[in-house]
Amino acid sequence: MGKYIVILLYDDLLSVPSALLYYEMKLVRLYDFLPSGNCYKIRLLLTQIAMPFERVNVDILKGESRTAEFLSKNPIGKIPLLELESGKYLAESNAILFYLSEGTEFLPYDRFLKAQVLQWLFFEQYSHEPFIATSRYWISILGKGEEYQEEIEKKREPGYAALRVMENHLKSHNFFVDERYTIADISLFAYTHVADEGGFDLTKFPAIQAWIKRVKNQPRYISITAEQENYWNYLPHVS
Ligand SMILES: N[C@@H](CCC(=O)N[C@@H](CS)C(=O)NCC(=O)O)C(=O)O
C-alpha cells in the first residue's frame, strides 16, 4: 500500500513553489461499492474528517466480495471493509465509523453521550437498515422490484416504524445526540435520505426532511454518488 502526497508551499507574490514537502504516506484503503449506503457512511466521514484514502471498487453484483481473496480479508464477505495503515482490517460500517471518529468532533468524548451514539448505531443496524436498505437494493440497485414484491411488502411496516422513531426524535431535536452532528447522524442519514429509492414516502415525515437538509448543509458534505476525485478537493490546503 502507498500513495504519494506532495505538498507545494506557494509564495503568494511570485506564485511559484517556494518549498516542496515530499513524503510517502500510507493511506487507509476502503473496499467500497458506490451505490452502497453502508459504504457511503465511510466515504462521507473520511471526507468530513479530511482523511485521505484509497478506494478499491468491489462490485458486489458480480460477487467480488465473495471471492477467496476477499474472504481472506473479510470472512463476512461484505463491504465496506477498511484496511488500516498497519495492514489490519475492520468490517461493519458502524464499527468503522466508531473507529475513525474517535478523538474527532464527530464522536462525543462523554461516556453517556458516546453510548447514546452507539444506541442509534445499533438501532440503525437492527431496526432500520434491514428494511429500508434492503427494499432499495431490490428495487433500485437490482431493478427487480416486481420479482421481490412479496419480500418488499414485509419490509414496509417495520421500515416505517423506524422512520416514525426518527421523526418523533427529530420533532424536538436538531440531531440525534447532543444537539450536534455526529456519526449517529451519518449512519442514519445514509439510507434515510434515499429511502424513496426503496419505495418509502418521506413526505409524511417533515422533521426527517428538515434534518436531511441540515445534514446536507454540513461542511465537506458529499453526495452518495460523488466520485473519488471529489474527495481530494476536501483535503486541507496549505496556505
Ligand atoms: N452490517 C454490515 C452490512 C454490510 C452489507 O450488507 N454490505 C452489502 C452491501 S451494502 C454487501 O457487501 N453485500 C454483498 C454480499 O453480501 O455479498 C455493515 O453495516 O457494514
The ligand as a Tripos MOL2 file, in Angstrom:
@<TRIPOS>MOLECULE
LIG
   20    19     1     0     0
SMALL
NO_CHARGES

@<TRIPOS>ATOM
      1 N1        -23.7990   -4.8580    8.6700 N.3       1 LIG1
      2 C1        -22.9320   -4.5940    7.5490 C.3       1 LIG1
      3 C2        -23.7330   -4.8040    6.2710 C.3       1 LIG1
      4 C3        -22.8390   -4.7610    5.0570 C.3       1 LIG1
      5 C4        -23.5970   -5.1460    3.8180 C.2       1 LIG1
      6 O1        -24.7330   -5.6220    3.8520 O.2       1 LIG1
      7 N2        -22.9190   -4.9510    2.6810 N.am      1 LIG1
      8 C5        -23.5140   -5.2550    1.4240 C.3       1 LIG1
      9 C6        -23.5490   -4.0040    0.5480 C.3       1 LIG1
     10 S1        -24.4170   -2.6890    1.3280 S.3       1 LIG1
     11 C7        -22.6890   -6.3140    0.7310 C.2       1 LIG1
     12 O2        -21.4770   -6.3230    0.8250 O.2       1 LIG1
     13 N3        -23.3230   -7.2350    0.0090 N.am      1 LIG1
     14 C8        -22.6430   -8.1930   -0.7800 C.3       1 LIG1
     15 C9        -22.7610   -9.5880   -0.2940 C.2       1 LIG1
     16 O3        -23.3940   -9.8120    0.7560 O.co2     1 LIG1
     17 O4        -22.2360  -10.4570   -0.9740 O.co2     1 LIG1
     18 C10       -22.4000   -3.1630    7.6310 C.2       1 LIG1
     19 O5        -23.0450   -2.3050    8.2350 O.co2     1 LIG1
     20 O6        -21.3190   -2.9140    7.0760 O.co2     1 LIG1
@<TRIPOS>BOND
     1     1     2 1
     2     2     3 1
     3     2    18 1
     4     3     4 1
     5     4     5 1
     6     5     6 2
     7     5     7 1
     8     7     8 1
     9     8     9 1
    10     8    11 1
    11     9    10 1
    12    11    12 2
    13    11    13 1
    14    13    14 1
    15    14    15 1
    16    15    16 2
    17    15    17 1
    18    18    19 2
    19    18    20 1
@<TRIPOS>SUBSTRUCTURE
     1 LIG1         1 GROUP 0 **** ****
